[in-house]
Amino acid sequence: MTTLNKSHRGTQRRWRIGGLLGIGVLVNYFDRISLSVAAPQLQQEFHLSSSDLGLLFSAFFWTYALLQIPTGLILDRFGVTRVGRWGALLWGVASTLTACAGGFGGIFAARALLGVAEAPGFPVSAKATGYWFPRRERAMATAIFDAAAKFSNVIGVPLVALTVVHLGWRWGFGLTALLSVAYFIAFSLIYRDPSQDRKLSDREYQYIVQGGAAAEGVGQAGSLAMLGYLLQQRKVWGLSIGFAAYGYVFYLFLTWLPGYLVQSMHMSILKSASYAAIPWVFATLSDLLVGGWLIDHLIARGHDETRVRKGVLLGGMLLGLAVFGATTTSDPVIAIIWITIALSGLAAAAPVGWSLPSLIAPRGGTGTVGGIMNFANNMMGAVAPIVTGYIVGSTHSFTNAFLVAGGMLIIGVFAFVFLLGRIEAIAEPPVTSDSLAGQQG
């Protein structure tokens, strides 16, 4: 790999790249949450049931989840720069088509296309973070883009709600389309891998590399050989099952929290948007301060890396069980308090999960590990809205839906404890004649 001559100025280029990735995830999630905000208007205009809404909420996640493993393989083959650019461009196309849809079928198809477009989003950010940050800063760097997913609900839900209420639901999707195109332009102009970035100083480049950044380049095994090898690893299964449990609860609230407040707490769209923002404010802070800063701080002070990361991971998952508390009240304030505790705990755990692919993957396998993990996570994003819609439609209550979510978290805790093990790199797969042929092909 050719390394360009770099400037000798001491910069903080890596944190600017981290901020760029965070903005990308922020816009990415504006696209996702727009449907949940517009749902009451869509339900009224197209005469949709709760089950119909559940299907619409899930449309994005079916394609998004099913493409995670192929996306990981493509990402490991073609790199962050190319895959990131094409993905961002397609976000805007999909949101534009949603704004132009004429009914249930059109919206479902457009949301499925959005799932295709955004499939590379998080794997691109995770892989880029592995390239750009040393291990000692990996938690905070990961927390930047993961916190953006939570913060999108703080500013995105009210912004889209105002647009939907005053201009109609089509303009809500039009707004996110414009933001997506703007990010595509920014990413194309700014992002390069460290070895190809002329604005990265030699001093900072050496700091990144010597600090244990993931090696750029392709793996020693072919893509399919790497996938087969990783699917045999207990660590990968522990990470995937645990993060799937996290994903079930996260996506339940991402898709259904405004609807829960409108249906169960009898709020208007604007009032539900303001209430729904509260848990996400605290989740954003928890993501950055606990999942990011605290982990890096403790590791820098010499604490065992596995113990610190797994402690936050398991502690956050256990706090997520506060979702059970929301089943015991009909007071919206008390319900929001319980949901805030649950989402704050999960938010602290999330950066640990997103940092793990670059920490445990063999060389050239980060995208594939991230794809496997994100496939499991987002299959729950497809399942949770449908299951929740079915339960709410059948019982006219969210109680059983929240009980199911808590049960999923318990399964996730067991997976992290008994399958994940120490946070250390998986040995590289043996190089065979088949894998060599795969590289040459």
C-alpha positions as CSV (number, residue, x, y, z in Angstrom):
1,M,0.0,0.0,0.0
2,T,1.4,3.4,-1.0
3,T,1.4,6.0,1.8
4,L,1.2,9.6,0.6
5,N,3.6,12.2,1.9
6,K,2.0,13.9,4.8
7,S,2.4,17.3,6.4
8,H,4.4,17.7,9.6
9,R,1.9,19.9,11.3
10,G,0.4,18.4,14.5
11,T,-3.3,18.1,13.9
12,Q,-6.4,16.5,15.4
13,R,-7.4,15.2,12.0
14,R,-8.7,11.9,13.4
15,W,-11.3,13.7,15.5
16,R,-12.5,15.6,12.5
17,I,-13.0,12.3,10.7
18,G,-14.8,11.0,13.8
19,G,-17.1,14.0,13.7
20,L,-17.8,13.5,10.0
21,L,-18.8,9.9,10.7
22,G,-21.0,11.1,13.5
23,I,-22.8,13.5,11.2
24,G,-23.3,10.7,8.7
25,V,-25.0,8.5,11.3
26,L,-27.1,11.5,12.5
27,V,-28.5,12.0,9.0
28,N,-28.8,8.3,8.5
29,Y,-31.1,8.1,11.5
30,F,-33.1,11.2,10.5
31,D,-34.1,9.0,7.5
32,R,-35.1,6.2,9.8
33,I,-37.1,8.1,12.4
34,S,-39.1,10.1,9.8
35,L,-41.5,7.3,9.3
36,S,-42.3,6.9,13.0
37,V,-43.0,10.6,13.3
38,A,-45.2,10.7,10.2
39,A,-47.0,7.5,11.1
40,P,-50.1,9.1,12.7
41,Q,-50.8,11.1,9.5
42,L,-50.0,8.1,7.3
43,Q,-52.4,5.9,9.4
44,Q,-55.2,8.4,8.9
45,E,-54.6,9.2,5.2
46,F,-54.2,5.6,4.1
47,H,-56.5,3.9,6.8
48,L,-53.7,1.7,8.2
49,S,-54.0,-0.6,11.2
50,S,-51.4,-1.0,14.0
51,S,-50.3,-4.2,12.2
52,D,-49.9,-2.3,9.0
53,L,-47.7,0.3,10.7
54,G,-45.6,-2.5,12.2
55,L,-45.0,-3.9,8.7
56,L,-44.1,-0.4,7.4
57,F,-41.7,0.1,10.3
58,S,-40.1,-3.3,9.5
59,A,-39.7,-2.8,5.7
60,F,-36.4,-0.9,6.2
61,F,-34.9,-3.5,8.5
62,W,-35.6,-6.6,6.3
63,T,-33.3,-5.4,3.5
64,Y,-31.0,-3.6,5.8
65,A,-30.4,-6.7,7.9
66,L,-30.2,-9.2,5.1
67,L,-27.5,-7.1,3.4
68,Q,-25.3,-6.7,6.4
69,I,-23.1,-9.8,5.8
70,P,-22.8,-9.1,2.0
71,T,-22.1,-5.5,2.8
72,G,-19.3,-6.5,5.2
73,L,-17.7,-8.7,2.5
74,I,-18.0,-5.9,0.0
75,L,-16.6,-3.4,2.5
76,D,-13.6,-5.6,3.2
77,R,-13.1,-5.9,-0.5
78,F,-13.6,-2.4,-1.8
79,G,-12.9,-0.2,1.2
80,V,-14.5,2.6,3.2
81,T,-14.1,5.4,0.8
82,R,-15.9,3.9,-2.2
83,V,-18.6,2.0,-0.3
84,G,-19.3,5.0,2.0
85,R,-19.8,7.4,-1.0
86,W,-22.2,5.2,-2.9
87,G,-24.2,4.4,0.2
88,A,-24.7,8.0,1.1
89,L,-25.9,9.0,-2.4
90,L,-28.6,6.3,-2.3
91,W,-30.0,7.5,1.1
92,G,-31.2,10.6,-0.7
93,V,-32.7,8.7,-3.6
94,A,-34.7,6.4,-1.2
95,S,-36.0,9.3,0.9
96,T,-37.1,11.1,-2.2
97,L,-39.1,8.1,-3.4
98,T,-40.8,7.8,0.0
99,A,-41.9,11.4,-0.3
100,C,-43.5,10.6,-3.7
101,A,-45.2,7.3,-2.6
102,G,-48.9,7.0,-3.1
103,G,-49.9,4.4,-0.6
104,F,-48.9,1.4,1.6
105,G,-47.1,-0.5,-1.2
106,G,-45.1,2.5,-2.4
107,I,-44.0,3.5,1.1
108,F,-43.1,-0.2,1.8
109,A,-41.0,-0.4,-1.3
110,A,-39.2,2.9,-0.7
111,R,-38.4,2.0,2.9
112,A,-37.0,-1.4,1.7
113,L,-34.8,0.6,-0.8
114,L,-33.7,2.8,2.1
115,G,-32.6,-0.4,3.9
116,V,-30.4,-1.3,0.9
117,A,-28.9,2.2,0.8
118,E,-28.1,2.4,4.5
119,A,-26.8,-1.1,4.9
120,P,-23.2,0.1,4.7
121,G,-23.7,3.0,7.2
122,F,-22.6,1.6,10.5
123,P,-20.1,-1.0,9.2
124,V,-18.4,1.8,7.3
125,S,-18.2,3.9,10.4
126,A,-17.0,1.0,12.5
127,K,-14.3,0.1,10.0
128,A,-13.2,3.7,9.5
129,T,-12.9,4.2,13.3
130,G,-10.7,1.1,13.5
131,Y,-8.4,2.7,10.9
132,W,-8.3,6.2,12.3
133,F,-8.1,5.6,16.1
134,P,-5.7,3.8,18.4
135,R,-7.2,1.3,20.8
136,R,-6.9,3.7,23.8
137,E,-9.3,6.1,22.0
138,R,-11.6,3.6,20.3
139,A,-14.4,3.8,22.8
140,M,-14.8,7.5,22.6
141,A,-14.4,7.5,18.8
142,T,-17.1,4.8,18.5
143,A,-19.3,6.7,21.0
144,I,-19.3,9.7,18.7
145,F,-21.1,8.0,15.9
146,D,-23.2,5.7,18.1
147,A,-24.4,8.7,20.2
148,A,-25.4,10.4,17.0
149,A,-28.0,7.6,16.5
150,K,-29.5,8.5,19.9
151,F,-29.2,12.3,19.4
152,S,-31.0,12.0,16.1
153,N,-34.2,11.5,18.2
154,V,-33.4,14.6,20.3
155,I,-33.3,17.0,17.3
156,G,-34.6,14.9,14.5
157,V,-38.0,13.9,16.0
158,P,-39.0,17.6,16.8
159,L,-37.6,18.8,13.5
160,V,-39.4,16.2,11.4
161,A,-42.5,16.6,13.6
162,L,-42.6,20.4,12.9
163,T,-42.2,19.8,9.2
164,V,-44.9,17.1,9.2
165,V,-47.4,19.1,11.2
166,H,-47.0,22.4,9.2
167,L,-46.1,21.1,5.7
168,G,-47.4,17.5,5.7
169,W,-45.7,14.1,5.8
170,R,-44.2,14.2,2.3
171,W,-42.1,17.2,3.2
172,G,-40.8,15.3,6.3
173,F,-39.2,12.8,3.9
174,G,-38.2,15.6,1.5
175,L,-36.2,17.2,4.3
176,T,-34.3,14.1,5.1
177,A,-33.6,13.6,1.4
178,L,-31.9,17.0,1.2
179,L,-29.8,16.3,4.3
180,S,-28.7,13.0,2.8
181,V,-27.5,14.6,-0.4
182,A,-25.6,17.2,1.6
183,Y,-23.8,14.5,3.5
184,F,-22.9,12.6,0.4
185,I,-21.1,15.7,-0.9
186,A,-19.3,16.3,2.4
187,F,-18.1,12.7,2.7
188,S,-16.9,12.6,-0.9
189,L,-14.8,15.8,-0.3
190,I,-13.4,15.0,3.1
191,Y,-13.0,11.2,3.8
192,R,-9.9,9.3,2.9
193,D,-8.3,6.3,4.7
194,P,-5.3,7.5,6.9
195,S,-2.6,6.4,4.6
196,Q,-4.2,8.3,1.7
197,D,-5.1,11.5,3.7
198,R,-2.8,14.4,2.8
199,K,-4.1,16.5,5.7
200,L,-3.0,13.9,8.3
201,S,0.4,14.8,9.8
202,D,3.2,12.3,10.0
203,R,3.2,12.6,13.8
204,E,-0.5,11.9,14.1
205,Y,-0.3,9.0,11.6
206,Q,2.4,7.4,13.7
207,Y,0.4,7.9,16.9
208,I,-2.6,6.2,15.3
209,V,-0.6,3.3,13.9
210,Q,1.6,2.7,16.9
211,G,-1.5,2.9,19.2
212,G,-2.9,-0.3,17.7
213,A,-5.2,1.0,14.9
214,A,-6.6,-1.7,12.6
215,A,-4.4,-2.4,9.6
216,E,-5.6,-1.1,6.3
217,G,-5.8,-3.6,3.5
218,V,-7.6,-6.9,2.7
219,G,-7.4,-10.1,4.7
220,Q,-5.2,-13.1,3.9
221,A,-8.3,-15.3,3.3
222,G,-10.9,-14.9,0.6
223,S,-14.1,-13.2,1.5
224,L,-16.2,-16.4,1.7
225,A,-13.4,-18.3,3.4
226,M,-13.3,-15.5,6.0
227,L,-17.0,-15.6,6.5
228,G,-17.0,-19.4,7.0
229,Y,-14.1,-19.1,9.4
230,L,-15.7,-16.4,11.5
231,L,-19.1,-18.3,11.7
232,Q,-17.2,-21.0,13.6
233,Q,-15.9,-18.6,16.3
234,R,-17.7,-18.6,19.6
235,K,-16.8,-14.9,20.2
236,V,-18.7,-13.9,17.0
237,W,-21.8,-15.8,18.1
238,G,-21.6,-14.2,21.6
239,L,-21.3,-10.8,20.2
240,S,-24.1,-11.3,17.6
241,I,-26.7,-12.8,20.0
242,G,-26.0,-10.2,22.7
243,F,-26.2,-7.3,20.2
244,A,-29.4,-8.8,18.7
245,A,-31.0,-8.5,22.1
246,Y,-29.8,-4.9,22.4
247,G,-31.2,-4.2,18.9
248,Y,-34.6,-5.6,19.8
249,V,-35.2,-3.1,22.5
250,F,-33.5,-0.2,20.8
251,Y,-35.5,-0.5,17.6
252,L,-38.7,-1.1,19.5
253,F,-38.3,2.4,21.0
254,L,-36.9,3.9,17.9
255,T,-40.0,2.9,15.9
256,W,-42.8,2.8,18.4
257,L,-42.0,5.3,21.2
258,P,-43.9,8.2,19.5
259,G,-46.8,5.9,18.7
260,Y,-46.8,4.6,22.3
261,L,-47.1,8.1,23.6
262,V,-49.9,9.0,21.1
263,Q,-51.9,5.8,21.6
264,S,-51.4,4.9,25.2
265,M,-50.8,8.3,26.7
266,H,-53.2,10.2,24.4
267,M,-50.7,12.9,23.3
268,S,-50.6,15.0,20.1
269,I,-47.9,14.4,17.6
270,L,-45.9,17.5,18.7
271,K,-46.3,16.8,22.5
272,S,-45.3,13.1,21.9
273,A,-42.2,14.4,20.0
274,S,-41.1,16.5,23.0
275,Y,-41.7,13.7,25.5
276,A,-39.9,11.1,23.2
277,A,-36.9,13.4,23.0
278,I,-36.2,13.1,26.8
279,P,-35.0,9.5,27.0
280,W,-32.8,10.1,23.9
281,V,-31.1,13.2,25.5
282,F,-30.0,11.1,28.5
283,A,-29.1,8.2,26.2
284,T,-26.8,10.5,24.1
285,L,-25.1,11.7,27.3
286,S,-24.7,8.1,28.6
287,D,-23.3,7.0,25.3
288,L,-20.6,9.7,25.2
289,L,-19.7,9.9,28.9
290,V,-20.0,6.2,30.0
291,G,-19.7,4.2,26.8
292,G,-17.0,6.6,25.5
293,W,-15.0,8.8,27.9
294,L,-15.2,6.6,31.0
295,I,-14.1,3.4,29.2
296,D,-11.1,5.1,27.6
297,H,-10.2,6.8,30.9
298,L,-10.2,3.6,32.9
299,I,-8.2,1.7,30.3
300,A,-5.7,4.6,30.1
301,R,-5.3,4.3,33.9
302,G,-4.2,0.7,33.6
303,H,-7.5,-1.2,34.3
304,D,-7.9,-4.5,32.5
305,E,-9.5,-3.8,29.0
306,T,-11.7,-6.8,29.0
307,R,-13.0,-6.2,32.5
308,V,-13.8,-2.5,31.8
309,R,-15.5,-3.1,28.4
310,K,-17.5,-6.1,29.6
311,G,-18.4,-4.4,32.8
312,V,-20.0,-1.5,31.0
313,L,-21.5,-3.8,28.4
314,L,-23.2,-6.0,31.0
315,G,-24.1,-3.2,33.4
316,G,-25.8,-1.3,30.5
317,M,-27.8,-4.3,29.4
318,L,-29.0,-4.9,33.0
319,L,-30.1,-1.3,33.3
320,G,-32.1,-1.9,30.1
321,L,-34.3,-4.2,32.2
322,A,-35.9,-1.0,33.5
323,V,-38.2,-1.5,30.5
324,F,-40.2,-3.8,32.9
325,G,-41.0,-0.7,35.0
326,A,-42.9,0.9,32.1
327,T,-45.4,-1.9,32.3
328,T,-46.4,-0.9,35.9
329,T,-47.7,2.6,35.2
330,S,-50.2,4.6,33.2
331,D,-48.5,7.9,34.2
332,P,-46.6,9.3,31.2
333,V,-44.0,10.9,33.4
334,I,-43.2,7.7,35.3
335,A,-43.2,5.7,32.1
336,I,-40.7,8.1,30.5
337,I,-38.5,7.9,33.6
338,W,-38.3,4.1,33.3
339,I,-37.7,4.2,29.6
340,T,-35.0,6.8,30.1
341,I,-33.2,4.5,32.5
342,A,-33.5,1.6,30.1
343,L,-32.3,3.5,27.1
344,S,-29.4,5.2,29.0
345,G,-28.1,1.8,30.1
346,L,-28.3,0.4,26.6
347,A,-26.7,3.5,25.2
348,A,-23.7,3.0,27.5
349,A,-23.3,-0.5,26.3
350,A,-23.7,0.2,22.6
351,P,-20.3,1.8,21.9
352,V,-18.6,-1.3,23.4
353,G,-20.6,-3.5,21.0
354,W,-19.7,-1.3,18.0
355,S,-16.0,-1.2,19.0
356,L,-15.7,-5.0,19.3
357,P,-15.5,-5.9,15.5
358,S,-12.3,-3.9,15.1
359,L,-11.0,-5.3,18.4
360,I,-11.7,-9.0,17.9
361,A,-11.6,-9.5,14.1
362,P,-8.6,-11.0,12.4
363,R,-6.8,-8.8,9.8
364,G,-9.1,-7.9,7.0
365,G,-12.2,-9.3,8.8
366,T,-13.5,-6.2,10.6
367,G,-16.2,-5.5,8.0
368,T,-17.3,-9.2,8.0
369,V,-17.5,-9.4,11.8
370,G,-19.4,-6.1,11.8
371,G,-21.7,-7.4,9.1
372,I,-22.5,-10.6,11.0
373,M,-23.2,-8.6,14.3
374,N,-25.2,-6.0,12.5
375,F,-27.2,-8.6,10.6
376,A,-28.3,-10.2,14.0
377,N,-28.9,-6.7,15.5
378,N,-31.1,-5.5,12.6
379,M,-33.0,-8.7,12.1
380,M,-34.4,-7.7,15.5
381,G,-35.1,-4.3,14.0
382,A,-37.3,-6.1,11.5
383,V,-38.9,-8.4,14.1
384,A,-39.5,-5.9,17.0
385,P,-41.9,-3.6,15.1
386,I,-44.0,-6.4,13.7
387,V,-44.2,-8.3,17.1
388,T,-45.0,-5.0,18.9
389,G,-47.6,-4.1,16.3
390,Y,-49.2,-7.5,16.6
391,I,-49.2,-7.4,20.4
392,V,-50.6,-3.8,20.5
393,G,-53.2,-4.6,17.9
394,S,-54.4,-7.7,19.8
395,T,-54.2,-6.3,23.4
396,H,-54.6,-2.6,22.8
397,S,-51.7,-2.2,25.3
398,F,-47.9,-2.0,25.2
399,T,-47.5,-4.0,28.4
400,N,-46.7,-7.4,26.9
401,A,-44.6,-5.8,24.2
402,F,-42.3,-4.4,26.9
403,L,-42.2,-7.7,28.8
404,V,-41.0,-9.4,25.6
405,A,-38.3,-6.8,25.2
406,G,-37.0,-7.4,28.8
407,G,-36.9,-11.1,28.1
408,M,-34.7,-10.5,25.1
409,L,-32.2,-8.5,27.2
410,I,-31.9,-11.4,29.6
411,I,-30.9,-13.7,26.7
412,G,-28.4,-11.1,25.6
413,V,-26.7,-10.9,29.0
414,F,-26.2,-14.7,29.0
415,A,-24.6,-14.5,25.5
416,F,-22.1,-11.8,26.5
417,V,-21.2,-13.6,29.7
418,F,-20.8,-17.2,28.4
419,L,-19.9,-16.9,24.7
420,L,-18.0,-13.7,24.1
421,G,-15.1,-14.3,26.5
422,R,-12.0,-12.1,26.6
423,I,-11.9,-9.1,24.2
424,E,-8.9,-10.1,22.1
425,A,-8.3,-10.7,18.4
426,I,-9.4,-14.0,16.9
427,A,-6.5,-15.8,15.3
428,E,-6.2,-15.3,11.6
429,P,-7.6,-18.2,9.5
430,P,-5.0,-20.5,7.9
431,V,-4.1,-19.5,4.4
432,T,-5.2,-22.3,1.9
433,S,-4.8,-22.6,-1.8
434,D,-8.6,-21.8,-2.1
435,S,-8.3,-18.6,-0.2
436,L,-5.2,-17.5,-2.2
437,A,-7.2,-18.2,-5.4
438,G,-10.1,-16.1,-3.9
439,Q,-7.7,-13.1,-3.4
440,Q,-6.3,-13.4,-7.0
441,G,-9.8,-13.6,-8.4
